[in-house]
C-alpha cells in the first residue's frame, strides 16, 4: 500500500493531535519564516540564560547552600558533561518533533530554574536538580540549530545561523544584568 503526500495532508485531524502531527504543505512565506526564526533565537536565548544564570548569582548560591567554590565549579563541570550526554538523545527530535522538544524543554527548564532550583535546601539537592536541567538543556540546545536550518532557505542559512549565534551572546548579557540587579537588591 502506498500513500501520497496529498493523502497524508488531507487525512489530518484537528484538535490536540495537531500539536504532534504537523506537516507543512509548502515552504513558509518570508514573514512567517522570519517569525519562526525569531522565536527559535528567543528560545535559544532563554535556554542559555537558564544555563548561565546560576553562575551569575553564584555568590548568593554559595552562601545560602553552604557550598564551597570548588564544589560549585565541579558541579557545573559535571552538569555540562551530563548535558553533553543529554545531547546524544537529541535523536528523539526526529520522532517527537524538534519544535515539540524545544517547547516542552523550555517549559520544564523554566519551571526548574524559576521555582525548583531556588527552593533547594542543600547543595546535594541543588546539584541533582541542576543535573536534570542539564540533560534537558542538552537535548534542546541541539534541536534549536536544527530548527534554524529547517526554517531558513539554503542560500540564507549562514545568515540565519549568525542570528542563532547572537542568541548565545544575548543570553550572557541578560544573565549578567539579572545578577547585577539581584546583587544590588540584596545589599
N, C-alpha and C positions, 0 to 999 in steps of 0.2 A: 504494500500500500504506500503510495506516495502522496505527499501533501505539498501544495504550493504555498508560497508566501501569502498570496491573496486569501487563500482559505484560512490560514492562521490568523490573519488580521481580522477577517470577517467573523471569526469564532470567538473574538474577545468578549469576556464577560465584564460587567461593571462591578461597582462596589469595592470592598476591601481587597479582593483578589487582584485588582488592578495595580495595587502597590507592589505586588511581587512579579506580576507578569506584564511588564511594559515592553512595548516594541515600537520602534519608530517606523512610521510608514515611509518617511522620507527624511533626508538630512535636514536639520532645522535651519530656518532662515537666519540671517545675520543677527537680528535683535534678540531672539530667544537664545541663540547660541552664545552670544556675549553675556547674557544674563546667567546662563548655566556656568560659564567660565568664572564669572564674578562670584557666584555662590560657592564654587569649588575653592577659589582662592580664599574666601572668607572662612570656609570650613578648615582650610589649612592653617590660617592664622589662629583660629580657635584651638586646634589640636596642639600646635606648637606653643601657644600661650599656656595651655594647661600643662605642658611639659616643662616650661621654663619658670612658671610662677612659684613653684616650690623653692627653687634656688634663689629667687628674688626676695623671698621672705625667710630665708634660711636662718637669719639671726633670731627671729621670733620662734621658729620651729625648734631650734637648738635649746633655747631657754625653756620653753613650755613643755617639751618632751624629755628634758634632761638627757640630751643626746650630745655626744662629742662630735666635733667637726669631722674627725677621721671616720667615725661610724656613718655620719651623714653622707660623706663623699663615697664611701664604699657602697652604701645603699643605692645612691644614684647610679654608680657604675654598674652594679648588678641589675638595677631596674632597666637601664639602657640595653644591657645584654639580653635580658628577658624580652624586652620589646623587639630586639632584632630577631630573636627566635619566633616571636609572635608574627613577625612579618612573613615568615615561611608559610603561615596559614592563610595568607592573602589569596591563595589559590581558590579559597571559598568564594571569592568575588565573582568568579565565572559562573558558579552555580546559584548563588544567592543574590547577585547583583551588586555592582560597585557602589551605586548610589545608596542602596539599602544598607549596606555595611557602614558606609560613612555616616549616614543619618543616625542609625541606631548606636554606632560607636560614639558619635558626638553626644547623644543623649546620655549614654552610660557614663562616659568620662566626665561630662558636665556635672552630673549628679554626684559622682565620686569626688571630684575636685572641689565643688562648691559646698557639699554637705558632709560627706563621709570622711574624707581626709582631715578636715579641720576638727572633726569630733574625735579624732584618735586620742586615746588616753595614755598610750605608751609608745615608745619608739618601735617596738616589735609590731604592734597593730598598724602603725603608720607605714612600716616597711612592707608588710604583706599587702596592705591596701595599695601602696604605690606600685608593687609588682603587678597587681591585677590591672591597674590603669595602664602600665607599660605594655602589657600584652595587647590590650585593645587598641592602644595608640599605634603600636607596631603594625597591626593589621590595617588600620585606617590610613596611616601615612603612606602605605604602599598603594592603596586604592586611589588616593587623590591625584597623583600624576597620571594614572591610567584614565581617570575621568577627564583630565585636561586633554589628553590625547584623543579621547572619544569625541570631545566637543570642539576640536579645532581642525580645520582643514589641513591637509598635509603641507601646503605651501606656507601657512602661517603658524605652524606648530612651534617653531623656535621662539617666536614672539609670545605665544601662549605659555610656554614653559618658563619664559622670563617673568611673566606676571605671576606664575605659581611660585617662583623663587622669591619674588617680592613679599609673598606671604610669610616666608621664613624670617625675613628681616623685620616685617611689621609686628610679628608676634613678640620678638625680643624687645622691641621698643615699648610695646604695650605692657609687657610684664614688668619692665623696669619702671614704668610710670606708676603702675599699681603698687610696686614696692615702695616707691618714694612717698606715695600718699598714705600707705599704711604705716610707714615708719614715722611720718610726721604726726599722725593722729595718735600714735601710742605713746609719744613722749610727753 
